[in-house]
Amino acid sequence: MRIRSLKPAVAALAVLMGSMTGPSAAFADAAAVFKQLAGSWQGSGDLVLTNGTSEKLTCRGYYVLKSEGRGLSIATLCSSPTQKFEIRSLVSENGSGVSGQWEERTFHANGDISGKVDGSTVDLSFSGPIEGTISISLKGNTHSVSIAAAGAGLKGVSVSLTRS
């Protein structure tokens, strides 16, 4: 297992858990999703490696509204038995959806985020040291995140976060 190379990849995925998007005709949807995420969250889930092994993952997330609700600043801290990482991101409504950047501060990895909102479901694409997709489903005080990825020995992540 390439733990050292996995850390930036997993870190990149964790920050994306809070990265929300919105379609051009539905700015109100993006703003509503950003508003629902504002505050502190915590949760757990599974990290799945390409070799088929998995690890339990725990995360804490902090979301702050920016640009009068059209942007969201995100700080995410996650750990598994073999890894710890800290990710920051900033996403904004851009007229045709939402886009932004993420950065993992421990390993200096970064990349881009883009996607759309459809009701309470968010579909994202991300790039950087790894590439993949994310599906986020909001329901009350919980949001679940499913990530499919390619690169650095990582296959995917599944996490459920609740408001803390």
The 8 nearest C-alpha neighbors of each residue, nearest first, counted from 0:
[[1, 2, 152, 50, 5, 48, 3, 4],
 [0, 2, 4, 3, 5, 152, 151, 6],
 [3, 1, 5, 4, 0, 6, 81, 82],
 [2, 4, 5, 1, 6, 7, 82, 0],
 [5, 3, 2, 1, 6, 151, 7, 8],
 [6, 4, 2, 8, 151, 3, 7, 9],
 [5, 7, 9, 8, 4, 3, 10, 2],
 [8, 6, 10, 9, 5, 106, 108, 11],
 [9, 7, 11, 5, 10, 6, 129, 151],
 [10, 8, 12, 6, 11, 7, 5, 13],
 [9, 11, 7, 13, 8, 12, 84, 103],
 [12, 10, 8, 9, 13, 14, 7, 103],
 [13, 11, 9, 15, 10, 14, 8, 16],
 [14, 12, 10, 15, 16, 11, 9, 75],
 [15, 13, 86, 16, 12, 75, 11, 17],
 [14, 16, 18, 12, 17, 13, 11, 101],
 [17, 15, 14, 13, 18, 144, 12, 135],
 [16, 18, 15, 19, 14, 73, 60, 62],
 [17, 19, 15, 16, 90, 20, 14, 73],
 [20, 18, 17, 121, 33, 32, 90, 21],
 [19, 21, 97, 115, 116, 114, 29, 96],
 [22, 20, 116, 29, 115, 96, 97, 28],
 [23, 21, 96, 115, 25, 24, 95, 116],
 [24, 22, 95, 94, 96, 25, 26, 21],
 [25, 23, 22, 26, 95, 94, 21, 27],
 [24, 26, 27, 28, 22, 23, 21, 29],
 [27, 25, 29, 28, 24, 30, 21, 23],
 [26, 28, 30, 25, 29, 31, 21, 32],
 [29, 27, 31, 25, 26, 30, 21, 32],
 [30, 28, 21, 32, 26, 31, 27, 20],
 [29, 31, 27, 33, 32, 28, 68, 69],
 [32, 30, 28, 34, 29, 33, 27, 35],
 [31, 33, 35, 29, 34, 30, 28, 36],
 [34, 32, 30, 36, 31, 35, 29, 71],
 [33, 35, 31, 37, 32, 36, 30, 68],
 [36, 34, 32, 33, 37, 31, 140, 38],
 [37, 35, 33, 34, 62, 38, 32, 17],
 [38, 36, 62, 34, 63, 35, 64, 33],
 [39, 37, 62, 61, 36, 63, 40, 162],
 [38, 40, 61, 163, 60, 162, 62, 41],
 [41, 39, 162, 60, 163, 161, 59, 160],
 [42, 40, 59, 160, 161, 58, 163, 60],
 [43, 41, 160, 58, 159, 57, 161, 59],
 [42, 44, 57, 56, 158, 159, 58, 160],
 [43, 45, 158, 56, 157, 55, 159, 57],
 [44, 46, 55, 157, 56, 54, 156, 47],
 [45, 47, 156, 54, 53, 155, 56, 55],
 [48, 46, 53, 155, 154, 52, 156, 45],
 [47, 49, 153, 154, 50, 51, 52, 152],
 [50, 48, 154, 152, 51, 153, 47, 52],
 [49, 51, 48, 52, 152, 0, 47, 154],
 [52, 50, 49, 48, 47, 53, 154, 153],
 [53, 51, 48, 50, 47, 54, 49, 46],
 [52, 54, 47, 46, 48, 45, 51, 55],
 [53, 55, 46, 45, 56, 79, 47, 52],
 [54, 56, 45, 79, 44, 46, 57, 53],
 [55, 57, 79, 44, 45, 43, 78, 46],
 [56, 58, 43, 78, 77, 42, 79, 44],
 [59, 57, 77, 42, 76, 41, 43, 60],
 [58, 60, 41, 76, 40, 75, 77, 42],
 [59, 61, 75, 40, 74, 39, 41, 76],
 [60, 62, 39, 74, 73, 38, 40, 75],
 [61, 63, 73, 37, 38, 72, 36, 39],
 [62, 64, 72, 37, 71, 65, 38, 73],
 [65, 63, 71, 68, 70, 37, 72, 33],
 [64, 66, 70, 71, 68, 67, 69, 63],
 [65, 67, 69, 70, 68, 64, 71, 91],
 [68, 66, 65, 69, 64, 70, 30, 71],
 [67, 69, 64, 66, 70, 65, 30, 33],
 [70, 68, 66, 92, 30, 67, 91, 65],
 [71, 69, 91, 65, 66, 68, 90, 64],
 [70, 72, 64, 65, 90, 63, 89, 33],
 [73, 71, 89, 63, 62, 88, 64, 90],
 [72, 74, 62, 88, 87, 61, 89, 71],
 [73, 75, 87, 61, 60, 86, 62, 88],
 [76, 74, 60, 86, 14, 59, 85, 61],
 [75, 77, 85, 59, 58, 84, 60, 86],
 [78, 76, 58, 57, 84, 83, 59, 75],
 [77, 79, 83, 82, 57, 56, 58, 84],
 [78, 80, 56, 82, 81, 55, 54, 57],
 [79, 81, 82, 78, 54, 55, 56, 83],
 [80, 82, 79, 83, 2, 78, 54, 6],
 [83, 81, 79, 78, 80, 6, 84, 2],
 [84, 82, 78, 77, 79, 85, 81, 6],
 [83, 85, 10, 77, 76, 105, 78, 86],
 [86, 84, 76, 75, 103, 104, 105, 10],
 [85, 87, 103, 75, 14, 102, 74, 104],
 [88, 86, 74, 102, 73, 101, 14, 75],
 [89, 87, 101, 73, 100, 72, 102, 14],
 [88, 90, 72, 99, 71, 100, 73, 101],
 [89, 91, 99, 71, 98, 70, 18, 88],
 [92, 90, 70, 97, 98, 69, 93, 99],
 [91, 93, 97, 69, 96, 94, 70, 21],
 [92, 94, 97, 96, 95, 91, 98, 23],
 [95, 93, 23, 96, 92, 97, 22, 26],
 [96, 94, 23, 93, 22, 97, 24, 92],
 [97, 95, 22, 21, 23, 115, 93, 94],
 [96, 98, 92, 20, 93, 21, 91, 113],
 [99, 97, 113, 112, 90, 91, 93, 92],
 [100, 98, 90, 112, 89, 111, 91, 113],
 [99, 101, 111, 88, 110, 112, 89, 90],
 [100, 102, 88, 109, 110, 87, 111, 89],
 [101, 103, 109, 87, 86, 108, 104, 88],
 [104, 102, 86, 108, 107, 85, 105, 10],
 [103, 105, 107, 106, 85, 86, 102, 108],
 [104, 106, 107, 103, 84, 85, 7, 108],
 [105, 107, 108, 104, 7, 103, 6, 84],
 [108, 106, 104, 103, 105, 109, 102, 7],
 [107, 109, 103, 106, 102, 7, 128, 104],
 [110, 108, 102, 101, 127, 103, 107, 100],
 [109, 111, 127, 126, 101, 100, 102, 112],
 [110, 112, 100, 126, 125, 99, 101, 127],
 [113, 111, 125, 99, 98, 100, 124, 126],
 [114, 112, 98, 124, 123, 97, 125, 99],
 [115, 113, 123, 20, 122, 97, 124, 96],
 [114, 116, 21, 20, 22, 96, 122, 121],
 [117, 115, 21, 121, 20, 22, 120, 118],
 [116, 118, 120, 119, 121, 115, 21, 22],
 [117, 119, 120, 116, 28, 121, 32, 137],
 [118, 120, 137, 136, 117, 121, 116, 32],
 [121, 119, 136, 117, 118, 135, 116, 137],
 [120, 122, 116, 135, 134, 115, 20, 117],
 [123, 121, 134, 115, 114, 133, 116, 135],
 [124, 122, 114, 133, 132, 113, 121, 134],
 [123, 125, 132, 113, 131, 112, 114, 133],
 [126, 124, 112, 130, 131, 111, 132, 113],
 [127, 125, 130, 110, 111, 129, 112, 128],
 [126, 128, 110, 129, 109, 130, 111, 125],
 [129, 127, 8, 126, 108, 130, 109, 110],
 [130, 128, 150, 127, 126, 149, 8, 148],
 [131, 129, 126, 125, 149, 148, 127, 128],
 [130, 132, 148, 147, 125, 124, 149, 129],
 [131, 133, 124, 147, 123, 146, 125, 148],
 [132, 134, 146, 123, 145, 122, 124, 135],
 [133, 135, 122, 145, 121, 144, 146, 123],
 [136, 134, 144, 121, 120, 143, 133, 145],
 [135, 137, 120, 143, 142, 119, 121, 138],
 [138, 136, 142, 119, 141, 120, 139, 135],
 [137, 139, 141, 142, 140, 136, 119, 143],
 [140, 138, 141, 137, 142, 35, 161, 162],
 [139, 141, 162, 161, 138, 142, 137, 35],
 [142, 140, 161, 138, 139, 160, 137, 162],
 [141, 143, 137, 160, 136, 159, 138, 144],
 [144, 142, 159, 136, 135, 158, 160, 141],
 [143, 145, 135, 158, 157, 134, 16, 159],
 [146, 144, 157, 134, 133, 156, 135, 158],
 [145, 147, 133, 156, 155, 132, 148, 157],
 [148, 146, 155, 132, 131, 154, 133, 145],
 [149, 147, 131, 154, 155, 130, 153, 146],
 [148, 150, 130, 129, 131, 154, 153, 147],
 [149, 151, 129, 152, 153, 148, 130, 128],
 [150, 152, 5, 153, 4, 8, 129, 149],
 [153, 151, 49, 150, 48, 5, 154, 1],
 [152, 154, 48, 49, 151, 155, 150, 148],
 [155, 153, 49, 48, 148, 47, 147, 149],
 [156, 154, 147, 146, 47, 148, 153, 46],
 [155, 157, 46, 146, 45, 145, 47, 158],
 [156, 158, 145, 45, 44, 144, 146, 46],
 [159, 157, 44, 144, 43, 143, 45, 160],
 [158, 160, 143, 42, 43, 142, 44, 144],
 [161, 159, 42, 41, 142, 141, 40, 143],
 [162, 160, 141, 40, 41, 140, 42, 163],
 [161, 163, 40, 140, 39, 41, 141, 160],
 [162, 40, 39, 41, 161, 38, 59, 160]]
